[in-house]
Amino acid sequence: QVQLVESGGGLVQPGGSLRLSCAASGNIFIIYVSGWYRQAPGKQRELVAGITNGGEINYADSVKGRFTISRDNVKNTVYLQMNSLKPEDTAVYYCNAEVITVDHVRVSSWGQGTQVTVSS
């Protein structure tokens, strides 16, 4: 069993910053890849940023230069630093992890979601 717990969402003015965190726990051997997704009302869930255990990173075009994904492999925690936030960044943000368990089974786990609202 693998669980992801998110934190760090909130209300911020345009141009402000937030830092999201996602802590994984459970029967984890290694987290192969982690990602942040978001879903705005009436819109499809989209990948915001992803990072592999080898440090490979990719971003959605809409957040390049503003968001930074990072991870702490010791703590099994992934972060999303969001700067220069825009109203269109408003969404529920979800973290996802592709995990290899100690039983060598690959599983996918999702966080509960955290609301990010950018408004003046």
Sequence and secondary structure as in RCSB ss.txt:
>XXXX:A:sequence
QVQLVESGGGLVQPGGSLRLSCAASGNIFIIYVSGWYRQAPGKQRELVAGITNGGEINYADSVKGRFTISRDNVK
NTVYLQMNSLKPEDTAVYYCNAEVITVDHVRVSSWGQGTQVTVSS
>XXXX:A:secstr
 EEEEEE  EEE TT  EEEEEEEEESEEEEEEEEEEEE TTS  EEEEEEETT  EEE GGGTTTEEEEEETTT
TEEEEEE S  GGG EEEEEEEEEEETTS EEEEE   EEEEE  
